[in-house]
Amino acid sequence: MSVVHILLAELELTGPGAVAAPEAHTVGSVLRPDLPLARDGWGNPYVPGTSLAGSLRQHAPRERRRDLFGEVFKDPDKNAENGREETTAIASPVRVLGTRLTLPEVPAMRRRRTAVDRHRAAAKATTLHDRELLPPGTELALWLRLDTETTESALVDEVVALLGTWQPRIGGGRTTGYGRAELVAVRHRVVDLSTPGGLRHWLTIGGPDLVDDQAAVVYERAQRAGGAPDEPYLFGMALEFRITDALHIGTGTFADRSGRRSGVAQILRDHEGIPVVPGSAWKGVLRARVEFILRSVGIGDVCISVEDGASGSCGACVVCEAFGWTERAGTMADDGTPAKTIGARGRLLFADSPVREGSVRVRNHVAIDRVFGGARDEALYADETVEDGHVALHIRHDKAVPDLVRAALVLALADLADGAIGIGGGTTRGYGSLAAQRTTTDWLTAERTTAVNTLRAHRTSEAHAPVHATEEAPA
Ligand SMILES: [Zn+2]
């Protein structure tokens, strides 16, 4: 082991990133965001190296994972005398030395999310929580170390090739479009400890400076528009809608972008100030409708993920399989402490949709006094809305989605295009209605019949067997 290889992978976030501090899931505070960014001891946001190592490990072919990244496993060949399997640990040849985040010159982003109340088709009052986000353009450096016998190493070449095809997603919230990152460059510094120069470099230089100007650039991003290579579209394309009335997806605050209190409920905007429909809003509305559709056609065993008093998503039905699930927030364990967060990530991925060609207006409202008629005192309020714009809905998937959910999703989208369900706040006041653009209307018309037939076929076969989550899409 006389040659040390240091690899520096430079990544860039192409969308917002959510790297919540682990303590954030259990500690509530009114002073801080519910889901603050993980920070180091100096208060700077930071991404733990272990999460990146885990992502890179997942990206490696299954049969190479143990050789590259080590493993801790029960070894059946090493049965101890008492009959128990011994735990064997293989150290990882690829070691993560550290990470560093460099934030661009934009204010920290916060985003609020709510759960949907099915009966009011609007956000539930108590479910608002916000999340501190890393802005797009955040740079992330990752240092890796490999030790080999020689300066030429097939292992190093393999890791570089692996990095080159990596599509890392940093942090949480992946199914609602957070954490998309792209590899910008990989630098390789060989430190040959059998040479005086190499030894001096190793002994006198430490930390990030180990990768100096003698490092070779072994990967460089090709110049291309857009972000990281994306997962495939579920329906082969983005779906196009236009706003028929007005859309209000609030930030939950009245402070404008400069931080002043404006007295107007602000809409959500991206880092460039463009109004957006966040992936989480699409996902919430469509999930609620998919559950509703499957239950109303009598396909049982579909949970009600946002019903009052229910235990939250079940984790066993086809909807949970496609959309993911978590233990309901605020659930208490038997000893009164908040329960640990458990759950599984969904297969469907919903990206943020910027509103194109929309105009932002402020609408004034007044609450009506039901008893005396007329306006109630001190009941004037205003909200910002986006009007006349259009949005593209990007639904992607990274694993097979059950046929049943795909069919129900088509019908849910048809309901969205018909205005039967709306998106964002104030849907009971007529906000949030969308209409499909021509190509999407044609596609929905064509898909609808197939979707209805799929549900019908399941209903007949279900007389015998209940629908449970399966590994592959049911036939
Ligand atoms: Zn479920």
Residues whose N, C-alpha, C, O or C-beta is under 5 A from the ligand:
A	BS01	ZN	C303 S313 C314 G315 A316 C317 C320
